[in-house]
Amino acid sequence: MIRLVLESRLAAPPEQVWTAVAAMKGVNAELHPWVHMTSPRGIDRLDADDTSLRGGFRSWILVLGVIPVDRHHFGFDEIGNRHFAERSRSWLNRTWRHNRTVSTGSDPQTSSIRDELEIVPRIRALRPLVRTVVRAVFRHRHRRLRRAFGETAA
């Protein structure tokens, strides 16, 4: 199993950060320009009150926005106030668990965003490649978040 944890401290209040990162537009802004995720019509954001998300949805993972490299079936164990617990699978990964939490930082006008991932690739020999690619993608996402919201000291 691959385990990764990334955390960034942002110079924006947690509600502002969550509004951005819980929207598909925000997710794709984080991934830009390397990756794009599709979503079905009507699935625009993660909302704790939207029971239709409990069943999940399917998404194409597109490199450079056009080259399909994986088909992901998203499922959610929990969508809460500034938090989600995703349990998914894809053509490449038997298991994909992604927990994301946005919490209040050292003062109410700052926040911390934490991504915890557990991944089990379908092909064991691809584990080092999957780890490298996923780590690079999530580091890129966090750089984009720090650029968008500003960064605070630890």
C-alpha positions as CSV (number, residue, x, y, z in Angstrom):
1,M,0.0,0.0,0.0
2,I,1.1,3.5,-0.8
3,R,0.6,6.1,1.9
4,L,1.1,9.8,1.4
5,V,0.3,12.9,3.5
6,L,0.6,16.5,2.4
7,E,-0.4,19.6,4.3
8,S,-0.3,23.3,3.5
9,R,-1.0,26.3,5.7
10,L,-2.9,28.9,3.7
11,A,-3.5,32.6,4.3
12,A,-7.3,32.4,3.8
13,P,-10.2,31.5,6.1
14,P,-11.2,27.8,6.0
15,E,-14.7,28.5,4.5
16,Q,-13.1,30.3,1.6
17,V,-10.7,27.5,0.9
18,W,-13.4,24.8,1.3
19,T,-15.7,26.7,-1.2
20,A,-12.9,26.5,-3.8
21,V,-11.6,22.9,-3.2
22,A,-15.0,21.3,-2.9
23,A,-16.0,22.4,-6.4
24,M,-15.0,20.5,-9.5
25,K,-13.9,23.8,-11.0
26,G,-11.5,24.2,-8.0
27,V,-10.2,20.7,-8.2
28,N,-9.4,21.2,-11.9
29,A,-7.8,24.5,-11.1
30,E,-5.5,22.6,-8.6
31,L,-4.7,20.0,-11.3
32,H,-4.2,22.5,-14.1
33,P,-2.4,22.2,-16.6
34,W,-1.3,18.6,-16.2
35,V,-4.5,16.8,-15.4
36,H,-8.3,17.3,-15.8
37,M,-11.1,15.3,-14.2
38,T,-14.5,15.0,-15.8
39,S,-17.7,14.8,-13.8
40,P,-21.3,14.1,-14.8
41,R,-23.6,17.0,-15.5
42,G,-25.0,18.3,-12.2
43,I,-22.1,17.2,-10.1
44,D,-20.4,20.6,-9.5
45,R,-19.3,20.4,-5.9
46,L,-19.1,18.2,-2.8
47,D,-22.1,19.1,-0.6
48,A,-22.9,17.3,2.7
49,D,-26.6,17.7,1.9
50,D,-26.4,16.1,-1.5
51,T,-27.4,12.5,-1.0
52,S,-26.8,11.7,-4.7
53,L,-23.1,11.8,-4.1
54,R,-23.2,8.9,-1.7
55,G,-23.5,6.6,-4.7
56,G,-20.5,8.2,-6.2
57,F,-19.8,9.1,-9.8
58,R,-17.4,8.1,-12.7
59,S,-14.7,10.4,-14.0
60,W,-12.2,10.3,-16.8
61,I,-8.7,11.3,-15.7
62,L,-7.2,13.2,-18.7
63,V,-3.6,14.2,-19.0
64,L,-3.2,17.7,-20.5
65,G,-7.0,17.8,-20.5
66,V,-7.3,15.4,-23.5
67,I,-5.5,12.1,-23.1
68,P,-7.5,9.6,-21.1
69,V,-5.2,7.6,-18.7
70,D,-7.6,6.3,-16.1
71,R,-11.3,5.8,-15.4
72,H,-12.1,6.5,-11.8
73,H,-15.2,5.5,-9.8
74,F,-15.5,7.9,-6.9
75,G,-17.4,6.9,-3.8
76,F,-17.7,8.9,-0.5
77,D,-17.8,7.4,3.0
78,E,-18.3,10.9,4.4
79,I,-18.8,14.5,3.2
80,G,-18.9,16.9,6.1
81,N,-18.2,20.4,7.1
82,R,-14.9,21.1,5.3
83,H,-14.0,17.4,5.1
84,F,-14.5,14.4,2.8
85,A,-13.5,10.7,3.0
86,E,-13.3,9.2,-0.4
87,R,-13.1,5.5,-1.1
88,S,-12.7,4.8,-4.8
89,R,-11.3,2.5,-7.4
90,S,-10.1,2.9,-10.9
91,W,-8.7,1.0,-13.8
92,L,-5.2,1.5,-12.5
93,N,-5.9,1.3,-8.7
94,R,-7.7,-1.4,-6.8
95,T,-8.1,1.0,-3.9
96,W,-7.9,4.8,-3.7
97,R,-8.6,6.4,-0.3
98,H,-8.4,10.1,-0.1
99,N,-9.3,12.1,3.0
100,R,-9.1,15.9,2.7
101,T,-9.7,18.2,5.6
102,V,-9.6,22.0,5.7
103,S,-9.3,23.3,9.3
104,T,-8.8,26.7,11.0
105,G,-5.2,27.8,11.2
106,S,-3.5,29.7,14.0
107,D,-6.1,32.4,13.6
108,P,-9.6,32.4,12.0
109,Q,-8.3,34.1,8.9
110,T,-5.9,31.3,8.1
111,S,-6.4,27.6,7.4
112,S,-4.7,24.3,6.9
113,I,-5.5,21.8,4.2
114,R,-4.5,18.2,4.7
115,D,-4.6,15.4,2.1
116,E,-4.1,11.8,3.3
117,L,-3.9,9.1,0.6
118,E,-3.8,5.3,0.7
119,I,-3.5,3.6,-2.7
120,V,-3.2,0.0,-3.8
121,P,-2.3,-0.3,-7.5
122,R,-3.8,-3.2,-9.4
123,I,-0.3,-4.1,-10.7
124,R,2.2,-4.4,-7.9
125,A,5.1,-3.7,-10.2
126,L,3.7,-0.2,-10.9
127,R,3.7,0.8,-7.2
128,P,6.9,2.9,-7.5
129,L,5.6,4.7,-10.6
130,V,2.2,5.3,-9.0
131,R,3.8,6.6,-5.8
132,T,6.0,9.0,-7.8
133,V,3.2,10.3,-10.1
134,V,0.6,10.7,-7.3
135,R,3.1,12.5,-5.0
136,A,4.1,14.8,-7.9
137,V,0.4,15.6,-8.7
138,F,-0.5,16.3,-5.1
139,R,2.6,18.4,-4.5
140,H,1.6,20.4,-7.6
141,R,-1.9,20.7,-6.2
142,H,-0.6,22.1,-2.9
143,R,1.7,24.5,-4.8
144,R,-1.3,25.8,-6.7
145,L,-3.3,26.2,-3.5
146,R,-0.5,28.1,-1.8
147,R,-0.2,30.3,-4.9
148,A,-4.0,30.9,-5.0
149,F,-4.5,31.6,-1.3
150,G,-1.1,32.6,0.0
151,E,1.0,30.7,2.5
152,T,1.4,31.2,6.3
153,A,4.2,30.2,8.6
154,A,4.0,27.0,10.5
